[in-house]
Amino acid sequence: MKKGKRYQEVAKLRDKSNLYEAQEAVALVKKVASAKFDETIEAHLKMGLDGRHADQQIRGAVVLPHGTGKKVRVLVFAKGDKADEALAAGAEFVGAEELVPKIQKEGWLDFDKVVATPNMMSVVGRLGRILGPKGLMPNPKAGTVTMDVAKAVAELKAGKIEYRLDKTNIVHVPIGKASFTEEQLSENFQTLIDAIIKAKPAAAKGQYIRSCTISSTMGPGIKVNPAKF
């Protein structure tokens, strides 16, 4: 696929063969993020794991100290007091069974994250085919199936992100916006790396993080030296 003129110009600023230190990479990714909107900065980690084996899966969540720069709309499946707690914590949408046909038949998906109390998972399960492929299914490992809905909503609003191994054994995670300072992006990136390292499965063999690239929405990938993690 032919890249645009702007992409080709900014791509000249980075050395494709070089493995940059994390702070250098962050400074460079900000420099090449020259689109007319506030680009999202993402980290892409190629892991030395085989996700086909359950004991080599990694999935979890971490609160980035400076958030992601994105306004997060939260839907909570809860009833009674828990529904009231979710609304008080700032959830945009709260409901129960009545939301199922709205999502299934009307295609309503105006939310970014879903939280559910454990007793509502039988209801949420009916939406698995819709929410699952979009990465929206609540999960205990990510802290989104919980009785403490207020805490879950607050963390998601504060910049809690979920990481998981995809089918190609890569983890893709947003770490902020191009408008963030270098310090903010560096701290978010390091927080993510620390969480990924902490989540290392006992069954992992060889080099755990094989390669790491950070990039902006419209910019080229900047390779980060994984040996320094």
C-alpha positions as CSV (number, residue, x, y, z in Angstrom):
1,M,0.0,0.0,0.0
2,K,1.4,3.4,-1.1
3,K,2.0,5.8,1.8
4,G,1.1,9.4,1.6
5,K,3.5,12.3,1.1
6,R,3.2,13.4,4.7
7,Y,3.9,9.9,6.0
8,Q,7.0,9.6,3.8
9,E,8.3,12.9,5.0
10,V,7.9,12.1,8.7
11,A,9.2,8.5,8.2
12,K,12.6,10.0,7.2
13,L,13.0,11.3,10.8
14,R,13.4,7.8,12.2
15,D,16.1,5.1,11.5
16,K,14.2,1.9,10.6
17,S,17.1,-0.3,11.6
18,N,17.7,1.4,15.0
19,L,16.4,0.1,18.3
20,Y,15.7,3.2,20.4
21,E,15.8,3.7,24.1
22,A,12.2,4.2,25.5
23,Q,12.6,8.0,26.1
24,E,14.1,8.5,22.7
25,A,11.3,6.6,21.0
26,V,8.7,8.6,22.9
27,A,10.3,11.9,21.8
28,L,10.5,10.7,18.2
29,V,6.9,9.4,18.1
30,K,5.7,12.8,19.2
31,K,7.7,14.5,16.5
32,V,6.3,12.3,13.7
33,A,2.7,12.7,14.9
34,S,1.9,15.5,12.6
35,A,-1.8,14.9,11.6
36,K,-4.4,17.6,12.1
37,F,-6.0,15.7,15.0
38,D,-4.6,14.6,18.4
39,E,-3.2,11.2,17.4
40,T,-3.4,8.2,19.7
41,I,0.0,6.7,20.7
42,E,0.0,2.9,20.9
43,A,2.5,0.3,22.0
44,H,2.7,-3.0,20.1
45,L,4.6,-5.8,21.9
46,K,5.5,-9.1,20.1
47,M,5.6,-11.7,22.9
48,G,7.6,-14.9,23.1
49,L,4.4,-16.8,24.0
50,D,2.1,-19.2,22.2
51,G,-1.4,-18.0,22.9
52,R,-2.9,-21.4,21.8
53,H,-1.8,-22.8,25.1
54,A,-3.8,-21.6,28.2
55,D,-0.7,-21.5,30.4
56,Q,0.9,-19.0,28.0
57,Q,-1.9,-16.5,27.8
58,I,-1.6,-13.1,29.4
59,R,-4.6,-10.9,30.1
60,G,-5.0,-8.2,32.7
61,A,-5.5,-4.5,33.2
62,V,-3.5,-1.6,34.5
63,V,-4.3,2.0,35.4
64,L,-2.1,4.4,33.4
65,P,-0.9,7.3,35.7
66,H,-1.9,9.9,33.1
67,G,-4.8,8.1,31.5
68,T,-5.3,7.6,27.8
69,G,-6.6,11.0,26.9
70,K,-9.8,9.5,25.7
71,K,-13.2,10.1,27.3
72,V,-14.5,6.7,28.3
73,R,-18.2,5.9,28.2
74,V,-19.0,3.2,30.7
75,L,-22.0,0.8,30.6
76,V,-22.8,-1.1,33.8
77,F,-25.0,-4.1,34.1
78,A,-26.3,-3.9,37.7
79,K,-29.5,-3.7,39.8
80,G,-30.7,-2.0,42.9
81,D,-28.0,-0.4,45.2
82,K,-25.3,-1.4,42.8
83,A,-27.0,0.4,39.9
84,D,-27.2,3.5,42.1
85,E,-23.5,3.2,43.0
86,A,-22.5,2.9,39.3
87,L,-24.5,6.1,38.4
88,A,-23.0,8.0,41.4
89,A,-19.5,6.9,40.2
90,G,-20.1,8.5,36.8
91,A,-21.3,5.6,34.6
92,E,-23.1,6.9,31.5
93,F,-25.4,3.9,31.2
94,V,-26.8,1.5,33.8
95,G,-29.3,-1.2,33.3
96,A,-30.1,-4.9,33.2
97,E,-32.2,-7.3,31.0
98,E,-33.9,-4.4,29.2
99,L,-30.5,-3.5,27.5
100,V,-30.2,-6.9,25.8
101,P,-32.7,-6.2,22.9
102,K,-31.4,-2.7,22.6
103,I,-28.0,-4.0,21.8
104,Q,-29.1,-7.2,19.9
105,K,-31.8,-5.7,17.8
106,E,-31.1,-2.0,17.6
107,G,-27.3,-2.4,17.3
108,W,-26.8,0.1,20.2
109,L,-23.1,0.3,21.0
110,D,-22.6,3.9,22.2
111,F,-20.2,2.8,25.0
112,D,-16.5,2.0,25.3
113,K,-16.3,-0.2,28.4
114,V,-18.7,-2.7,30.1
115,V,-18.8,-3.5,33.8
116,A,-21.1,-6.1,35.4
117,T,-21.8,-7.5,38.8
118,P,-21.3,-11.3,39.0
119,N,-25.1,-12.0,39.2
120,M,-25.6,-10.1,35.9
121,M,-23.2,-12.3,33.9
122,S,-26.0,-14.7,32.8
123,V,-27.7,-11.7,31.2
124,V,-24.5,-10.3,29.7
125,G,-23.6,-13.8,28.4
126,R,-26.5,-13.5,25.9
127,L,-24.5,-10.6,24.3
128,G,-21.3,-12.6,23.9
129,R,-21.4,-12.8,20.2
130,I,-21.7,-9.1,19.9
131,L,-19.5,-7.8,22.7
132,G,-16.8,-10.5,22.5
133,P,-15.4,-9.7,19.1
134,K,-15.3,-6.0,20.0
135,G,-13.4,-6.7,23.2
136,L,-16.2,-5.4,25.3
137,M,-17.1,-8.5,27.4
138,P,-16.6,-8.0,31.1
139,N,-13.9,-10.2,32.6
140,P,-12.9,-10.9,36.2
141,K,-9.1,-10.7,35.3
142,A,-9.7,-7.2,34.0
143,G,-11.6,-6.2,37.1
144,T,-14.8,-5.5,35.1
145,V,-16.8,-8.3,36.7
146,T,-17.1,-7.1,40.3
147,M,-19.4,-6.1,43.1
148,D,-17.3,-2.9,43.6
149,V,-18.8,-1.2,40.5
150,A,-18.0,2.2,41.8
151,K,-14.2,1.4,41.9
152,A,-14.4,-0.3,38.4
153,V,-16.1,2.8,36.9
154,A,-13.7,5.2,38.6
155,E,-10.6,3.3,37.4
156,L,-11.9,3.1,33.8
157,K,-12.6,6.8,33.8
158,A,-9.1,7.4,35.2
159,G,-7.4,5.6,32.4
160,K,-7.5,1.9,33.2
161,I,-6.6,-0.1,30.1
162,E,-6.8,-3.8,29.3
163,Y,-4.0,-5.8,27.7
164,R,-4.3,-9.2,26.2
165,L,-2.4,-11.5,23.8
166,D,-4.0,-11.6,20.3
167,K,-4.0,-14.5,17.8
168,T,-0.6,-13.4,16.5
169,N,0.9,-13.2,20.0
170,I,1.0,-9.4,20.0
171,V,-0.3,-7.1,22.7
172,H,-1.7,-3.8,21.3
173,V,-2.3,-1.0,23.9
174,P,-2.9,2.7,23.8
175,I,-0.6,4.7,26.0
176,G,-1.8,8.2,25.5
177,K,-2.2,11.0,23.0
178,A,0.4,13.0,20.9
179,S,-0.6,16.1,23.0
180,F,0.8,14.4,26.1
181,T,4.2,15.5,27.4
182,E,7.2,13.2,26.9
183,E,7.2,12.5,30.6
184,Q,3.5,11.6,30.7
185,L,3.9,9.2,27.7
186,S,7.1,7.7,29.2
187,E,5.5,7.1,32.6
188,N,2.4,5.5,31.0
189,F,4.7,3.3,28.8
190,Q,6.8,2.2,31.7
191,T,3.7,1.4,33.8
192,L,2.4,-0.8,31.0
193,I,5.8,-2.6,30.6
194,D,6.0,-3.2,34.4
195,A,2.5,-4.8,34.3
196,I,3.3,-7.0,31.3
197,I,6.5,-8.2,33.0
198,K,4.6,-8.9,36.3
199,A,2.1,-11.0,34.3
200,K,4.8,-13.2,32.8
201,P,3.4,-16.8,32.8
202,A,5.5,-19.5,34.5
203,A,5.4,-21.5,31.2
204,A,7.1,-18.7,29.2
205,K,10.4,-19.8,27.7
206,G,13.1,-17.8,26.0
207,Q,12.9,-14.1,25.4
208,Y,9.6,-12.9,26.9
209,I,9.2,-9.5,25.0
210,R,10.7,-10.2,21.6
211,S,10.1,-6.8,20.1
212,C,8.4,-3.5,20.9
213,T,7.2,-0.7,18.6
214,I,5.4,2.5,19.5
215,S,3.5,4.5,16.9
216,S,1.0,7.3,16.5
217,T,-2.3,6.8,14.6
218,M,-0.9,8.1,11.3
219,G,2.8,7.8,11.9
220,P,5.5,5.2,11.3
221,G,6.5,2.6,13.9
222,I,9.4,3.4,16.2
223,K,11.3,0.3,17.4
224,V,12.1,0.3,21.2
225,N,15.0,-1.8,22.5
226,P,13.3,-4.7,24.5
227,A,16.6,-5.7,26.1
228,K,16.3,-2.7,28.4
229,F,12.9,-3.8,29.9
